[in-house]
Amino acid sequence: MITFFSCAISVGFGYSKAYTLFKEKNLIFYLFLLFVMVVYSFSQINLYQQCPRKYQYRYLDKLEREFETTPDLMLGTCVHGALEWLYQQVNVFNIPIKADLLGKFHELRQNAVAEAADKLIYKGEQHEEDYLRRGEKYLESYYQTYAPFGETKVIATELIMNFELQSKENGGEQKFRGIIDRLDKEGDAFVINDYKTNKQLPPEQKEEYREQLTLYALGVQQKYGKYFQKIKARLHYLHFDLRDEREITDALLAPILEKYRNAINAIEKARFNYNMGRENAFPTQQNPYCKYCEYQQLCPLWKHLGCGDELVEGGSLGAQTIKKLVDQYAKISRETSELTKEKESLKEILIAYADKGGFEQLFGDENKLTIKKTDSYLAKDKASFQEFLAEQGLLEEVMDLPYYKINTLVKEQKLTPEQIQTYLDKKDSRRLTASKNKSTDED
Ligand code: SF4
């Protein structure tokens, strides 16, 4: 029954729900849970790395999100669809002419535009004709490069791969899922093909694309290993008529595999903490994509933007609006830091002057400054100095716990709050950091 309990938690039920199920001894559900485990994908892991909170909203809270589509995304989907169709024809030795390929692209694009209706928004100077022209160019140029396709042996198109990133015996099962655009056989090699329609070169995520295909190679190995000697990954950058190809060797795979296994371990840990009711198991992480995030209105980092201004009792300041208080606090913070800097440079000048003249006091018209010389020390070698202090019986007197370091250890998940709760009291603290509000800067 313990297995049932932890299993219920791990598949996303809250602690109390899991406990209820556990108490009810629901056998059917128990069996169901035993066979359910999280299957990770490349995009899931990337999303977690971009922002853990967004991951939580999407995959644990399963919050509904608006159907997202952009003309660029749609272009990618339609080009992929046309190439999938092309290779399905090639696979039955029915080689289409170029015009048919372009016709297929137009058909797919037309259907997609009709389906998206008013959810499709063109931004900037780009219009539908521009996307059609781009798609045509990509496919024309691709066709010219690879026709007449006689040598191509297609194993599969849009191949869904379910595979193990890590087996149960090797430290806990990790399941992974991915879709391969096209898998070919070329001589003694299997080739994973992936089409990209990005306009940037090198694309921002080039390394991520390579990592993705390297992981998929593991899936291909697990499924088709006995049929090939070598495995290659080929990225087709259609906008530039370029391809990036490399052989996937064990040496190449090992570090990438480790990276993604560690990422999954971190997600599993956060999921467990979340299900145990731990606050902030998936923290927010501000990033350049926040402005496109569908959860912005919910996100603690941004939701205040959607609230109206509120009047609060400001103590000695009287009634004030929150906006005013924010700006006032930021202004004081900036002034304080400027004053601190100014104070430091004044200190430097005055000490140099006092040292030179041998003065212990300096006089202004209304104030005087007393300069006291004190010595401060820095250890040359920390360990041997600590040893020396221990010999002198003085170590305890200089040992103090640097609490900020404990916070860092908890943040880095090297210590858990449960481990330290016997020894330490938890105190809520808040830090305010002032910065310019970019959206108002741009106005
Ligand atoms: S708005 Fe930004 S910080 Fe908030 S959930 Fe979305 S990506 Fe994360």
Residues whose N, C-alpha, C, O or C-beta is under 5 A from the ligand:
A	BS01	SF4	C51 R53 K54 T284 Q285 Q286 N287 C290 C293 Y295 Q296 C299 L301
